[in-house]
Amino acid sequence: MLPAQEAAKIYHTHYVRNSRAIGVLWAIFTICFAIVNVVCFIQPYWIGDGPYWIGDGVDTPQAGYFGLFHYCIGNGFSRELTCRGSFTDFSSLPSGAFKAASFFIGLSMMLIIACIVCFILFFFCNTATVYKICAWMQL
């Protein structure tokens, strides 16, 4: 058996090493989530068909596509698309569901980027404090 002080020192060393590894993994996963979140927010078109998606050889009756806050509709007679929607103009969004989704994705993007910026606090503050700040932001 080890004396109590030596055992406590060994446990403390393992705890510090494991907490740093968890912090690094948390930062990596947060950055990956931020990339996905920003792409979902910035990408104007998610689902659609027509000349820009499938190719000029496919003839669809009414081409169009939509994203979170931007959508384009064809008239069926020409390949011209009428595009509407902007994140800065909520009245141009087609429904309340799109407005809510745009708001929450935008809020999530801002919080996750703020959380990544808060990881810089590891250099200036106590580790436990930074963990608590970032955890509450991601909760």
Secondary structure, DSSP 4 states (H G I P E B T S, - for coil): ---HHHHHHHHHHHHHHHHHHHHHHHHHHHHHHHHHHHHHHH---SEEESTTTT-TT---SS-EEE-SS-EEEE-SSSS-EEEE-BTTBGGGSSSHHHHHHHHHHHHHHHHHHHHHHHGGGGGTS-HHHHHHHHHHHH-
